Amino acid sequence: MTFLKAEQPQLFKDHAYKEIKKAIIQHQIEPGSMLYERSLSESLGISRTPLKLALQQLELEGWILSVPRKGISVKTINKQDVDEVFQLRKANEVLAIELLIPLLNHETIDKIEKADEQLYDFREDPLKFVYYDSSFHLLLAELSQNHRLYQLIHNLTDQFNWFRFAALKAGQSVDEIYYEHKLMIEGLKTRNVRQTTEAVLNHIDHAQTIIANLIDNEENPMTH
């Protein structure tokens, strides 16, 4: 595992936080993995003090667990977390669509289609694809002109991406995701709230089903 090294002392803690969190989200550090301070400090090129502060922040946000006499481990993906995040995601994104459709014009439709084209350009690169997929959803929220709604969806993005990388590793097709986006755009173009929200819900439900199946298989290894 390779981390970028921090260059400015005042950024050591933030740098460590961002690098470790990114590695967790992208599954470079797998759920359930143990973290060792000595190894992390050497990889990041920082001392233990800022590293401990970064780990404390990650624990407060629920990314890692510190267990006395056992050490620090990355949190595993469990069904309750997945259900809670996807419930919020669906409710917020449906609201974003309901607010967005009355505001649509040729300019906003063009922005949405260009964002979708960018997504297609990265279909061979799952890492970039996930982040551009997030950008696409955030654009819809931004165009709804509800700043608090945008922030709510933005706050869920890291957690959602953690799940999305798990889904891609479990075999979710990038082409399927792109096709689901096309259905959403078709609904937006016709200003059809029901059609668009159904497409959004199907898109999110599909990812949730794949992740739920992944969790079931991990909990029941005999089903592998």
Secondary structure by P-SEA (a helix, b strand, c coil): cbbbbbccccaaaaaaaaaaaaaaaaccccccbbbbaaaaaaaacccaaaaaaaaaaaaaacccccccccccccccccaaaaaaaaaaaaaaaaaaaaaccccccaaaaaaaaaaaaaaaaacccaaaaaaaaaaaaaaaaaaaccaaaaaaaaaaaaaaaaaaaaaaaacccaaaaaaaaaaaaaaaaaccaaaaaaaaaaaaaaaaaaaaaaaaaaaccccc
